[in-house]
């Protein structure tokens, strides 16, 4: 299981050998150490708990994993307590999953949040960016899940099938093809 916790640095572009431009995201992946292995027998699910060391504090994060033997759920995972996981565990060309928190956009209306069509803008219609009708005559209440104005962004987002383009093991930097969720400096989880 290849897992890392990183910090999104920036988006940039690189040129391939064929001369094509490719958008990539630079992620600084901090080395992790396996601190605990949870199994179905102990807690009811399989997981690996890793710790990352910052300048002042230690942070623990948990990743759900599948057991090594698919036939019997005995909780045997290939990692051991004390194993170090760095960017060298990944290879160029690996397909990975990245989990992060999307950028928060504050309170947004329906035109920005759900791409609703605006109303007529002339002759005093007063319906340019309003929601309009939000329910029927029966059942005389607003149905759950109705798309309305509200808080936008700042949600957990998972992006699958991203490709590792380049790895700088000396500086613990990984270049990932395409966009990665979150603002610059935010934490992302990388699962290979």
PAPAMI-395133 format. One record per residue (C-alpha): residue number from 1; x, y, z. Coordinates in nm, 2 decimals, padded with zeros to 4 digits. Example, Ala and Ser with C-alpha at 12.3 -4.5 7.8 and 13.67 -1.06 7.14 Angstrom:
BEGIN
1:01.23:-00.45:00.78;
2:01.37:-00.11:00.71;
This chain:
BEGIN
1:00.00:00.00:00.00;
2:00.15:00.33:-00.11;
3:00.02:00.62:00.10;
4:00.15:00.97:00.17;
5:00.05:01.30:00.32;
6:00.16:01.60:00.13;
7:00.13:01.98:00.09;
8:00.01:02.12:-00.24;
9:00.28:02.37:-00.36;
10:00.17:02.51:-00.69;
11:00.05:02.43:-01.04;
12:00.30:02.46:-01.33;
13:00.36:02.31:-01.67;
14:00.63:02.09:-01.81;
15:00.73:02.00:-02.17;
16:00.73:01.63:-02.27;
17:00.99:01.47:-02.49;
18:00.75:01.52:-02.79;
19:00.74:01.90:-02.72;
20:00.38:01.90:-02.58;
21:00.29:02.11:-02.28;
22:00.15:01.92:-01.98;
23:-00.01:02.08:-01.67;
24:00.11:01.94:-01.34;
25:00.07:02.00:-00.97;
26:00.38:02.00:-00.75;
27:00.31:01.83:-00.41;
28:00.56:01.82:-00.13;
29:00.51:01.47:00.02;
30:00.63:01.44:00.38;
31:00.79:01.11:00.48;
32:00.54:00.90:00.69;
33:00.60:00.63:00.95;
34:00.36:00.35:01.01;
35:00.25:00.38:01.38;
36:-00.04:00.14:01.41;
37:-00.21:-00.13:01.20;
38:-00.58:-00.18:01.27;
39:-00.76:-00.51:01.18;
40:-01.11:-00.64:01.16;
41:-01.05:-00.85:01.47;
42:-00.94:-00.55:01.68;
43:-01.16:-00.26:01.57;
44:-01.39:-00.40:01.29;
45:-01.21:-00.26:00.99;
46:-00.87:-00.27:00.82;
47:-00.66:00.05:00.84;
48:-00.31:00.18:00.86;
49:-00.23:00.47:01.09;
50:00.07:00.68:00.99;
51:00.24:00.97:01.16;
52:00.41:01.27:00.99;
53:00.65:01.50:01.17;
54:00.62:01.88:01.12;
55:00.86:02.13:01.27;
56:00.67:02.15:01.60;
57:00.41:01.87:01.61;
58:00.34:01.51:01.51;
59:00.02:01.44:01.32;
60:-00.15:01.11:01.30;
61:-00.37:01.01:01.00;
62:-00.56:00.69:00.92;
63:-00.60:00.52:00.58;
64:-00.85:00.24:00.52;
65:-00.69:-00.05:00.34;
66:-00.79:-00.39:00.21;
67:-00.65:-00.70:00.37;
68:-00.36:-00.88:00.21;
69:-00.54:-01.21:00.17;
70:-00.88:-01.16:-00.01;
71:-01.01:-01.50:00.08;
72:-01.00:-01.47:00.45;
73:-01.03:-01.14:00.63;
74:-00.75:-01.20:00.88;
75:-00.63:-00.84:00.88;
76:-00.27:-00.92:00.76;
77:-00.15:-00.61:00.59;
78:00.19:-00.60:00.41;
79:00.31:-00.29:00.61;
80:00.47:-00.33:00.95;
81:00.49:-00.08:01.25;
82:00.79:00.14:01.21;
83:00.81:00.12:00.82;
84:00.90:00.45:00.65;
85:00.71:00.56:00.35;
86:00.86:00.83:00.12;
87:00.81:00.95:-00.23;
88:01.05:00.68:-00.35;
89:00.77:00.42:-00.29;
90:00.60:00.57:-00.60;
91:00.72:00.53:-00.96;
92:00.68:00.76:-01.26;
93:00.37:00.66:-01.44;
94:00.18:00.52:-01.14;
95:-00.19:00.60:-01.12;
96:-00.29:00.75:-00.79;
97:-00.59:00.89:-00.60;
98:-00.56:01.23:-00.43;
99:-00.79:01.34:-00.15;
100:-00.81:01.71:-00.04;
101:-01.04:01.99:00.07;
102:-01.16:02.21:-00.21;
103:-01.13:02.59:-00.20;
104:-01.40:02.76:00.00;
105:-01.60:03.01:-00.20;
106:-01.83:03.14:00.08;
107:-02.20:03.20:00.04;
108:-02.30:03.16:-00.32;
109:-02.63:03.20:-00.51;
110:-02.78:02.94:-00.74;
111:-02.64:03.09:-01.06;
112:-02.28:03.05:-00.94;
113:-02.34:02.73:-00.73;
114:-02.56:02.53:-00.97;
115:-02.53:02.72:-01.30;
116:-02.89:02.81:-01.31;
117:-03.00:03.03:-01.60;
118:-03.06:03.40:-01.52;
119:-03.39:03.56:-01.57;
120:-03.48:03.85:-01.81;
121:-03.26:04.15:-01.75;
122:-03.48:04.42:-01.89;
123:-03.79:04.62:-01.81;
124:-03.78:04.57:-01.43;
125:-03.84:04.20:-01.41;
126:-03.66:04.18:-01.06;
127:-03.59:03.81:-01.14;
128:-03.23:03.83:-01.28;
129:-03.05:03.61:-01.02;
130:-03.33:03.48:-00.80;
131:-03.42:03.12:-00.74;
132:-03.78:03.12:-00.85;
133:-04.03:02.86:-00.74;
134:-03.90:02.62:-00.48;
135:-04.19:02.38:-00.44;
136:-04.52:02.25:-00.57;
137:-04.87:02.31:-00.42;
138:-04.86:01.97:-00.27;
139:-04.70:01.85:-00.03;
140:-04.68:02.22:00.07;
141:-04.32:02.21:00.19;
142:-03.98:02.24:00.04;
143:-03.85:01.89:-00.07;
144:-03.52:01.78:00.08;
145:-03.23:01.83:-00.16;
146:-03.38:02.14:-00.33;
147:-03.09:02.33:-00.49;
148:-03.08:02.67:-00.32;
149:-02.82:02.94:-00.23;
150:-02.58:02.84:00.04;
151:-02.22:02.76:00.14;
152:-02.01:02.66:-00.16;
153:-01.68:02.47:-00.16;
154:-01.46:02.37:00.14;
155:-01.57:02.00:00.10;
156:-01.37:01.68:00.09;
157:-01.29:01.60:-00.28;
158:-01.14:01.28:-00.42;
159:-00.98:01.28:-00.76;
160:-00.90:00.93:-00.90;
161:-00.67:00.82:-01.18;
162:-00.41:01.09:-01.17;
163:-00.06:01.00:-01.30;
164:00.27:01.06:-01.14;
165:00.48:01.26:-01.39;
166:00.81:01.31:-01.20;
167:00.96:01.25:-00.86;
168:01.23:01.45:-00.69;
169:01.34:01.22:-00.40;
170:01.60:01.47:-00.27;
171:01.34:01.74:-00.20;
172:01.04:01.51:-00.14;
173:00.85:01.66:-00.43;
174:00.61:01.48:-00.66;
175:00.47:01.62:-00.99;
176:00.11:01.50:-01.05;
177:-00.06:01.54:-01.39;
178:-00.36:01.77:-01.38;
179:-00.53:01.96:-01.10;
180:-00.53:01.85:-00.73;
181:-00.81:01.97:-00.50;
182:-00.74:02.24:-00.25;
183:-00.57:02.58:-00.22;
184:-00.19:02.63:-00.23;
185:-00.04:02.51:00.10;
186:-00.34:02.28:00.18;
187:-00.29:01.92:00.29;
188:-00.36:01.64:00.05;
189:-00.36:01.26:00.09;
190:-00.20:01.05:-00.18;
191:-00.30:00.68:-00.22;
192:-00.13:00.46:-00.48;
